[in-house]
Amino acid sequence: MNLQNTRSGEMEITVEEKLKALYELQSVVSEIDKIKTLRGELPLEVQDLEDELAGLETRIAKYKEEVKSIDTSVTNKKNSIKESQELIKKYTEQQNNVRNNREFDSLSKEIEFQTLEIELAEKRIKEFSAEAKIKSQQIKEAKVRFDDRGIDLKNKKKELEDISAETAVEEDLLANKASKIEEPIEERLLTAFKRIRSNARNGLAVVTVQRDACGGCFNKIPPQRHLDIASRKKIIVCEYCGRILVDKDIMTSLEDLVIAED
């Protein structure tokens, strides 16, 4: 390629060379895409499982905290019952030494009140115990699910690691190759390439003209525009899908370029 220095760190290349570089870059990143396709949905599945496990862990901790709070409430009610029983015993003994019916009736009301307090406390203890039982069951079920999903995560990670190990070397080589191809491409054009690529469902930002149609969206290209594309004197994008268009013969010239460089 004819490269000329324009400013520190950047090189000037012709439009044709830009198109060839973009097409070659597209070819390399498409190969990387194929490798990522082998991994399929595994990375997302692993992330989902990790998120679910984190959620279950938080839920179990919350349930345990609630059980702890219920146990404290049960203890408080038992202490309250004990206090009421002591008061009943005290008031009953005082009834033996009253001087009139008014004092006796007053103590009887206190005894009745403490008896009701005991009944209410016992009722609340039963409710707390039932609630604690439900929470304990929820903890048990959450732990079972946590263990099951933990096994699933371990298996998915192993599967992902195996696939990644098989393709790691090839992917690294391709990534390095892509970085080298990007070097002479101006930042504005490279940014546009990456933007188009991210918006394209199949990751194709650069496509060849096939049978007078865009190789990305397959819409027909007018004859004059087709000639402009073949001339390689300016970068032309598809008016329908926005992909960068190159003529199919660029593949041959690209192969010739590689042979010449070798």
PyMOL commands that set and color helices and strands:
alter all, ss='L'
color gray80, all
select helices_A, chain A and resi 15-39+42-95+101-182+187-199+223-231+250-261
alter helices_A, ss='H'
color red, helices_A
select strands_A, chain A and resi 4-7+10-12+206-210+213-214+236-237+244-246
alter strands_A, ss='S'
color yellow, strands_A
deselect
rebuild
show_as cartoon
